[in-house]
Amino acid sequence: MDFMNLLNIAPNPACNKGCNKATRAEIAENDICSQVESVIDQLSIRCVGDHAIQKIHFLTQYFGIFSIGMHRKWSNKINYIEICSGPGRCINRENGDEFNGTALAILEHPAFKYLGQALFFDSDLDVINMLKQRIQARNIRNAYVFHGDYNENTDICDKLSRVVPKGSLNLVFIDPTDCSVPFQLIKYIKQVVPNMDLIINIASGTDFNRNIGSALQDQPKFKNSIAKYSRFLDGREFFDDPENIQRAKQGKFLELRNKFRDEYQRNLESIGFKFFEFNAIEHFYDLLFATSHKRGLEFWDEATKIDFNRQRKLF
């Protein structure tokens, strides 16, 4: 299936287009626009930037290769798990086009038929209700939506332990807006569903870039930011490293971004992941792929050979 068909793009004339950050803060709570409804189903939609489509492209490319490649070995035992799912439909604030978000793009993917079930978590009750309605309208019987705050690690994992069959194969996608997902959540999920590939959005080009220099140089003043990033990394060694403090003073933010990613990768290795790949989504964030099996990395490499603009990579 062509990727653009998965998006089900529709122009939405009600969108004002080009809203700045201040305007969005006034008219959108949790980025759910209060002034625009979907022209497809008259439900609320999430306001996003143009780059969001690239993320969906890589996710669905991998999902298709992963599901098709593994379904014979794991018949009816493949699950898709998404945390920070969103309401299912998004709108591009630059051009006013609305399109399927990650959840609906997965549900409408031809390879969805190979799943045992899809499980979606979000902390916003209104968002959960919107996604439930969209799933019900499609009469999908093996997709479920749960309330789940990633700061409450055990709550999400308790739900997973009840509904995910032991011995299953799982693709876990986590899509926060900043670097605030506690590493403990990843650790607990890996214990509950040990056979898993992980894709996580790391906001290293936005949230991290804006705050890291000041946080390293004035740690008492920015203690809240340091606490957030330390929970994300599962420790504050990054902030105690004098070399990182020196890099911040010298304005070497690209080096800090790479060191931050390295620290996160080392912690993932400590809980059983072995193979990794980072793919930048413009200057906004990195998609981190992590797996315990070389085959998973081969699938990811295949999925990312063709970028969003349909240009095949040379190497």
N, C-alpha and C positions, 0 to 999 in steps of 0.2 A: 504493500500500500504506500502511495506517495505521502511524504511527510506533511505537505501542505493540506492534504485531505484530512489528516488526523487533527489538524488545528480547527477545522470548520470556521474559517475566518469570515466575519461579516462586518461591514461598515456600520458604525453606530452614530447616527447624526446628532444624538443628544450630547455627545462628548464635546467639551469646550476645547480640548486639545491644548497641549503645551502648558498645563497648570504647573506653576512653580511649587517649591516645597511648602511655602507658607500657605498658599491656597489649598493645597492638598490636605494640610493639617486641619483646615477649617471645614472641609466638605467630606473628608474621608476618615473614618475611624478604623484602625488596623488595615488601612489602605482599601477598605470597602467603600466605594463611592456612594454617597447619599443622593446624588442627583441623576445617576444613570442606571438604568436596568438593561439587562440583556435583551437584544432584539430577537433572540432565538427562543428564550423561555420566560422572559419577564421576571427573572430573579436577579438578585444583586450580583455585581461583578467586582473583581479586584483590579485596582489601578496599578499598572506596572510600566517599567521602561521597555524600550525597544529590544534590549538585550535578553529579556526573559525568554524569547522564542529560541535563542541559541541553546539555553539550558535544556529546554524541552526536547530539542533536536537530539542532543547527545544522549539524554535519558532514554528516549524511545528507540533510538538506534541500538543502544545496548540491550534494552529490554527485549527487542525482537530477536537479536542474535542469541542472547542468553536463553530465552524460553524455547525457541525452536531447536537450539543445539542440545538442550538438556531434557526435553520432555519425555523422550523414550525411556531414558534411564530413571527419571523421577516422575513417572506417570501419576498425575493428580496430586503430586506432592511438592509442587512448586508454588511458592507464595510471594506476593509483592506486598511490601510494608512501607507506608509513607508517613512520615512525621512532619507536621506543619503542612498539611495537605492543601489548605486554601479551599475556596468555595466551588472550584471546578471550571469557572469561566473568568477570563481576564480581559482587560482592555488596555490597549497601547495608548498611553497618554500623549504620544507624539503625533499619531495619525488618526486616532479614533477608531481603529479596527479592534473588534473584540475577537477572542479566540479561546480554544480549549486550553485550560491549564494542565499541569502535569497529571492530575488525577483522571480527568476525562480523556486525555490523550492516551493514557495507559488502558483505560476501560474500552476505548474504541479501536485499539490496536488489534490487527488480525491475530496476533500471537496471544491475546488475552485468553483465548479458548484453551490454552495449555495450562492455565493456572488452576490450582486447587481453590485459592481464594485471594482476594485483595483486601488489605486492611489499611484504613486511613485514620490518622489521628490529627486532631487540631485542638488548641486550647480555647478557641472562640466558639461559644455555643451557637451563635447566629451562623457562623461559617459552616459548622457541622450540619445544621438544619438545611442550609442551601445545598450542600453536597449530597445529603441524603435524598432530597427531592429530585435532584438530577439523576441520581442512581435509580431511584424508583421509577422515574419517567422512562428509563431505558429498560426496565424490567430485568435488571441484572440481579441474579439471586446469590451470587457468591462474592459480593463486595459489601463490606461492612464499615461503618464510620463510628468512631469512638471519640469521646472527650479524652484528651490526653495532653497534659502540660509537661514539656520535657524537663522542667525543673523538679517535677515529682517523678523521679526515676522509677521507683518501685511500682507506681500505679500503672504506667505503660507496660512495664515488664510483667506484672501480674496478669494483665489482660492478655498479653501475648502468650504467656505460659498456659492459659486456659484454652486458647483457640487455635494455636499453631501446633499441628501434629509433630510429635517427636520423629526425628529422622527425615524431616523435610528439608528442601533446599529453598533458600530465601534471598530475595533481593531487597535490601533496605535502602530507602532514599530519605535523607533528612534535609530539609530545605528552610533553614532559619534566615532571618534578615540580618543577623549579626553573629559575632563569635561568642555566643552565650550558651550553647548546648553543653551541659556538663559532660566531661569525659566519662564520668561514672555511668551515664546512660548507655554509652556505647559498650562499656564493659559488661553491664548487666544484660543488654540485648544479646551480646555474643555468648553469654552463658545460657540464655534461654533458647536461642536459635543458633547453635554453633556453626551450622552449615550456612554461611551467609556471605554475600558480597555486599559491600557498602559503597554508596555514593553520597557524599555530603557536600553541601554548599558552604565554603569557607569565605567569609566576607573580608578577605585580606586586603582588597583594594578600596574598600569603603570604610567600614567601622574601624578596622585595625589601622589602616593608613592615617585616619583622622586623629587617632588618639595615642598611638604607640610612642611617638617621640616625646610628648609631654609626660606620659605616664612613666617612662623610664627615667626621665631626668628629675621629676618631682613626685616621687612615689607617695609621700604622705598626703599630698593634695589630691592625687588621682588614685587613692586607695580602692575606691569602688570599681574603677576600670581594671585595676590590677587583680582584684578579687575575681572579677568576671573572667578575665583571660586565664587566670590561674585555674579556675574550675574547668575551663575549656581544655586546658593542657594537662590537667590533673597534677598540678604542682607549680610552684613559683620559681623554679630554677632559672627559667628564661629571664626573669626580672632580677635575680641575684647575680647574674653573670656580668662581671665588670666590662667585658668586651662588648656586650649588647648596650650597656649604658654609654660606652664610648661611641659606638656606632650612632646612637641617637643624637649625641652632641655634635657629631660630624655630619648629620643629615643623611646618613647612609640607609635610607628607608627600604630600598630594594633588598639589601643584605639582611635587614631585620625581618622582612617578609619571608625570605628564604629560610632564615634560622627558625622562625616561628613554625613554618611548615615542617622543617626537619624534626623539630621537637615533637610535633604532633605525630609524625610518622613513627618516630621511635616508640612512642607510647602505644600506638596501634600494634607495632611489632611485639610489644610485651604481652599483648593479650591474644596473639595467635595469627595476626595478619602477616603475610609474607611479601606480597607483590603490590606495588603502588604506581599510580600515575596521577599527575596533576594536569588539568586542562584549564587554561585561563579563559574566562568569559569577558573579553575586552579588558578594561582596566578595573572592572567592578569586583569580581570575585573569582575564586578557583573552585572548580569541581574536582574533588578528590575521589579517586576510585581506589578501593582497597579490597583485596581478596586473599584467601589462604591457598589458592590453587593457581598454578601457572595457566591452566586452561582459561580461567576467568580473565587473566591479563591479556591472553590472546584474543578473547572475545572483545575486550575493551579496545585494543589496538585496531581491530577490524571495524568496530563501531565508530571510531574517531578518524578513520582514514579520509572520510568525506566530511568536510566542515559544513557549516550551515549554508554557505554560499555555493554548495555543490562542487567545490574544488577539491580534487583528490590530492592528499599529501604525497610528496615525492618519496619521503622516507618514513 
